[in-house]
Amino acid sequence: EPESTKQTYTPYYIANFRHILHCVLNVDDNKILFNEEDMNFVNAFNSISDTSQKLYVRLFQRKYKWLRCDKINYPDITTNAFLCLEELSKACLVDSSISDMDLETALNLLSLPEAKCLAKHYNFNS
């Protein structure tokens, strides 16, 4: 795909997301439905780079609450998802803190070899 085409092409998912935000927020009767936190989200979303917006929408469409950074791979958006995730985290659009994560959720993020290694390290028998 030519570089000039990449710069002007907007994927359907980001165009739809932006269109919905625009349509909903530009109707005066709808404005009462949004609190300050909602508007902070919209402002934060609008302030981040296009690449980070695309990654956010892709993550928003996924069913998982927690994802490992090394499992986030969207080469059509970016070759370095970590930079986008950092921007999303700074904008408070994703939570990168594991302090509120319960043990079961954390363990479910491990691959089978990682879980086996952890069990072996702590002498757990299956």
N, C-alpha and C positions, 0 to 999 in steps of 0.2 A: 504494500500500500504506500503510495507516495506520501512524503512528509507533509506536503501542503494540504492533502486531503485529511490527514490525521488531525491537523490543527483546526479545521473548520467543522469536522464531523462531530455531532453531539449524539451519543448513544440514546436510544429510545428511553431507557430507564431513567436517565438523568433529566432528559427533556420532560418526561411525564411527571417526575417528582417536582421539578421546578414549576411546571405548569399548574399542578395541583396547589402548591403553596401560593402561587401568584393569584389564582382564581379565588381560593378560599379567603385569602387575606385582603383582597381588593373589594370585598362586599362588606359594606358597613355593618349590616346586621350580624355578620359572622364575628366581628371583632370582639364582641362581648363574650364569645366562647373561649377566648384565649387569655390565659393569665400571664403574669410577668415571666414566669419560668418558660412558658411556651414561646413567648416572644423573644426571650433570651436565646432559646434554641434556634429560632429562625434567623436571628441576627448573627449568631455564631456560625450557622451553616452558610449564610450568605457571605461571610467574611473569609472563609477558607478557600484554598486554591481549587480550581476545577478538578484536578486530579484527586484531591482529598474528598471533594464532594462525590465524585464517582465511586470511590471506594466506600464512603459512608453509605450510600444508597445500596450498593451491593451487599454490604454487611447487614444493613437494615432488613433486607429481603430474606436473609437466612434465618432459620428457625432456632439457632443456638444462642443462648445468652452469653456464654463464654466460649472463646475460640483462642487457640494458641497462635501466637504471632507467626510461628514458622509454618502454620497450616493455611495461612492467608496468602493466596497466590492468584493474582489477577494480572497476567502479563499484558493483557489488552489495555489495562489502566496504567500500570506502573511496573517497573522492574525492581523497585525498592519500596515495598509496602511499609517497611518500618518508618520511613520518613513521613508518609501519610498518616500512619497510626500515631506518630508523635504529634503531628499537627492536630489531629482529631482529639487526642488526649488533652493537649493544651487548650483547645477550644471547649473542653468539657462535653464533647459529643460521644466519646467512648470512655469507659472506665478501665483504667489500666492497673488499678490497685487490687491486689488479691487479698487484702486484709479482711474484707467482708465475705470472702468466699468460704463456704462450708467445706469440710474435709471430703465428703462424698463427691461434690462437684469437682474439686481439685484432682481427686483420684481418677475420676472419669475422663479427665483431660490427658492422662498418661497413655502412651502406647502400651501394648502388651509387653514388649521387651523391657520398657521402663518400669512397668508395674512389677514384673518378675524380679528385676534388679533391686527395686525398693524392698520387696518382700524378702529377698535373700539377705539384703543388708541388715534388716531388722529381725532376721530369723523367724519369719512367719512361714508356717507350713500350710499348704493348700488342702 
